[in-house]
Amino acid sequence: MDAAAAADLLAGDAYSAGVRAEEREAALSGIRAVPTFVFDGRFSVSGAQDPAVLAQAARQALASA
C-alpha cells in the first residue's frame, strides 16, 4: 500500500464497523489481554509468551481437531 492510500485509510473509518465487531466478539469470549492468541477458536494463550508455549497451543488445537 502506498503512503497516500495508507494515510487515507488511517484518516477514514472504512474498517471501523469490522473492528468494533471483532472487539465485541473478543469481549464476549472473555478476552481481556493484548496480545491474546486464539487457536481453532477454542484454545487461547494470553500475554507475551515463549514461542514454545504458542507452539504447544497450536499442537493441542491440531490434535483435537
C-alpha positions in Angstrom: 0.0 0.0 0.0 1.5 3.3 -0.9 1.8 6.2 1.6 -1.2 8.1 0.2 -3.5 5.1 0.4 -2.3 4.4 4.0 -2.9 8.0 5.0 -6.5 7.9 3.6 -7.2 4.6 5.4 -6.0 6.0 8.7 -7.9 9.2 8.3 -11.2 7.4 7.4 -13.5 4.9 9.0 -13.8 2.3 6.2 -12.9 -0.6 8.6 -14.3 0.7 11.9 -17.5 -1.4 11.8 -15.5 -4.6 11.4 -13.0 -3.6 14.1 -15.9 -2.8 16.5 -17.5 -6.2 15.7 -14.2 -8.0 16.5 -13.9 -6.1 19.7 -17.4 -7.2 20.8 -16.6 -10.8 19.8 -13.4 -10.7 21.9 -15.2 -9.2 24.9 -17.9 -11.8 24.7 -15.2 -14.5 24.5 -13.7 -13.2 27.7 -10.5 -11.8 26.1 -9.1 -9.1 28.2 -5.4 -9.1 27.5 -3.3 -8.0 24.5 -1.9 -10.0 22.9 -4.2 -13.0 23.1 -3.6 -15.8 20.6 -6.7 -18.0 19.8 -6.1 -21.3 18.2 -9.0 -23.0 16.3 -11.5 -20.8 18.2 -11.1 -23.0 21.3 -7.6 -22.6 22.8 -6.2 -19.3 23.9 -2.9 -18.0 25.2 -2.8 -14.5 26.8 0.1 -12.2 27.1 3.6 -12.3 25.8 4.6 -16.0 25.8 7.6 -18.0 24.9 7.3 -19.4 21.4 7.3 -22.9 22.9 4.0 -22.1 24.7 2.4 -20.9 21.4 3.7 -24.0 19.6 2.2 -26.2 22.2 -1.2 -24.5 22.0 -1.1 -24.9 18.2 -0.2 -28.6 18.6 -3.1 -29.1 21.1 -5.5 -27.4 18.7 -4.4 -29.6 15.8 -4.5 -32.8 17.8 -8.1 -32.1 18.9 -9.4 -31.0 15.5 
